[in-house]
């Protein structure tokens, strides 16, 4: 069984690092004082609409063409006047301006407001935890998310986890880079220096300990 698990982890590694158009680099995660070099987009984070989201499109003075819509798996919605509007990967403000542009063919000076509920977000924005987590899963990214937040969401580590040998895979300037992270030190020793910021699209890989 252990041999099969190791083979599975090796396969996962190969799949991650074979992404088309990206190269992979190994690195050592900087100390806390230099984390901003890795997390410069944290403060600029804006939610992007994704499949499964509920989108409310309100057209001022036109309630008959306003409404709530579920974003389809192809990332589109169909409104009363505009069919197959691409909404996935856009901010609510961007979508509102685009809908205004399309509605201007039928309505004089339309004013549109877009709000989102039932957040899912694009798959590319989700954070994935694989390996020896209690509940390996893909987590919807939340602004200011940290490694500790992520560990709480997946129920922590299993008894077989080698938390201090965990890896963070992150895309930096179009390239996938790998950083070593110490989850055991964070959870068991309370070493807050290890509580790094998490970014959309991050992948955490937690290997099994060798006994």
Protein Blocks (a to p, Z undefined) as FASTA:
>chain_A
ZZmmmmmmmmmmmmmmmcghiacdddddddfklmmmmmmmmmmpccdddehiacddddeh
ilklgccddddfkopacdfklghiafehpafklmmmmmmmmmmmmpghiadddddehieb
jaklpccdehjdfbgcdddddehiafklmmmmnopaafkbcfklcccdddeehiacdddd
dfklmmmnopaklmccddehiacddddddZZ
